[in-house]
């Protein structure tokens, strides 16, 4: 009987500790779901225009044009056997300005929200927390 009372008391203390930590974290910490709740997260927005190989990022206070690297590509062909049996993939080194620009923008914390056609290209609405 004593062992059952000790076990019950231990569980009550553990649950009380977890509840106490949860209350403290809710009052003092940043909850993981706060970004999805109105008024909890602050977002910064920008637009990316891609047209005819030109990529520009328009933020509230500045405009940036993304430039490709100036070094020349070798054009080497890389051949790999993807499946190990029947299929093979042949690829060559190429430069995709738009994908490279989006990689750069994404590395700065921007995430795409919407994509819409614009003139002969398209516009991507971006956001990131700040």
Secondary structure in CASP SS format (residue, H / E / C, confidence):
PFRMAT SS
TARGET T0000
AUTHOR 0000-0000-0000
METHOD secondary structure of the structure
MODEL  1
X C 1.00
X H 1.00
X H 1.00
X H 1.00
X H 1.00
X H 1.00
X H 1.00
X H 1.00
X H 1.00
X H 1.00
X H 1.00
X H 1.00
X H 1.00
X H 1.00
X H 1.00
X H 1.00
X H 1.00
X H 1.00
X H 1.00
X H 1.00
X H 1.00
X H 1.00
X H 1.00
X H 1.00
X H 1.00
X H 1.00
X H 1.00
X H 1.00
X C 1.00
X C 1.00
X C 1.00
X C 1.00
X C 1.00
X H 1.00
X H 1.00
X H 1.00
X C 1.00
X C 1.00
X C 1.00
X C 1.00
X C 1.00
X C 1.00
X E 1.00
X E 1.00
X E 1.00
X E 1.00
X E 1.00
X E 1.00
X E 1.00
X E 1.00
X E 1.00
X C 1.00
X C 1.00
X E 1.00
X E 1.00
X E 1.00
X E 1.00
X E 1.00
X C 1.00
X C 1.00
X C 1.00
X C 1.00
X E 1.00
X E 1.00
X E 1.00
X E 1.00
X C 1.00
X C 1.00
X C 1.00
X C 1.00
X C 1.00
X C 1.00
X C 1.00
X C 1.00
X C 1.00
X C 1.00
X E 1.00
X E 1.00
X E 1.00
X E 1.00
X C 1.00
X C 1.00
X C 1.00
X C 1.00
X C 1.00
X C 1.00
X C 1.00
X C 1.00
X E 1.00
X E 1.00
X E 1.00
X E 1.00
X C 1.00
X C 1.00
X C 1.00
X C 1.00
X H 1.00
X H 1.00
X H 1.00
X H 1.00
X H 1.00
X H 1.00
X H 1.00
X H 1.00
X H 1.00
X H 1.00
X H 1.00
X C 1.00
X C 1.00
X C 1.00
X E 1.00
X E 1.00
X E 1.00
X E 1.00
X E 1.00
X E 1.00
X E 1.00
X E 1.00
X C 1.00
X C 1.00
X E 1.00
X E 1.00
X E 1.00
X E 1.00
X E 1.00
X E 1.00
X E 1.00
X E 1.00
X E 1.00
X C 1.00
END
